């Protein structure tokens, strides 16, 4: 659920230049590259000054909205459900007048396809109830959205006006039940659901990966899987209903435990498994206190409650330890170089990307997802995971079947390009699936 603020414009410009030109040649799949932008504030910080030199990251994509099209840069967010566009009138853009135009903001008055619905939008991010958050407030509307050549007309979204402290536009990718609805407002089809409804994809699902664990580039495939980007087979987990909620509202899956470089002596939790939300919009990960404390003890990690940041000796980032996450029969190994980052003027003091949950829900952010290939399936309420294959070269893209990953022959199919066709090759048949 992360949003960006003062970002590195080089990464954003790169995303804008390439994104509108890229479209997957495989029917039922929309391929969109993303870049990572460096930022100085976390999503819950609003206007708090941070003097540690922290650099957090967002998965940045570019779209156009309206008629004529207005280019806008957004953060992909698997931890929220709404598409929220900032405006020149939002509190953040007023305070940072030189920044917002560089990434684009929405102007309803300049779009002939804009349609007003209501003024009932209100949403908080991070830990706003603890005074550590940012918020967005304003209108609900529809307009025409274009991403990587795919067009969604009359797409519902939210507009951040007035006292909105949200620090950038967001493309929420999670469940409709998690949308910020007020009063009698009905749920609507957000971006992945709308792509499926209009037939661009076979179902509301997408896969996500980074080019390398410490890379600033990656890819999201709406409706598709690239079988070259992971090792072994995908392990499919059911998404969980949170206590107190009638429906699934987030990408929560059961994590069975964490270990240090395979050391199984680390506690596995009193129940044997704890739900964790998979959130590409958060740079760090939030683990149960009793799982995390042995790791803190092992490496003399110092945690500061005031800014929810952990610090460790920078030398740890050069060591060969991994933090190992276990889901059923699958283990994802996250190297220390991903978890340890220089974020202060002291070269011997680095931040450590694991913090205790306390009373918060547990969360696996970018520093976990960077080592995994992940398929998010809203239609079948499933998350599929596999270790990331960083040595792959040629893409092997296939559409996800309507029944989800389990119904898709991911182990036997690959996508190839030949003489203007896209061909799906399996052990059983060769099928021409269309021109590109």
Secondary structure, DSSP 8 states (H G I E B T S, - for coil): -----S--HHHHHHHHHHHTT---SSTT-EEEEEEEEEESS-TT-TT----S---EEEEEEEEEETTTTEEEEEEEETT---EEEE-TTSHHHHHTHHHHHHH----GGG-TT-EEEEEEEEEEEEEGGGTEEEEEEEEEEEEEEEETTEEEEEEEEEEE-TT----SEEEE-S-GGGS---TT------HHHHHHHTTSSSSSEEEEEESSTT-SEEEEEETEEEGGGBSS--EEEE----TT-SS--S-EEEE-EEEETTBTTS---TTS-EEEEE-TT-SSEEE-HHHHHHHHHHHT-EEETTTTEEEEEGGGGGS--EEEEEETTEEEEEEHHHHEEE-SS-TTEEEESEEE-TTS-EEE-HHHHTTEEEEEETTTTEEEEEEB-TT--S--EEE--TT-GGGS-TTT-EEEEETTEEEEE-SS-EEEEEE-
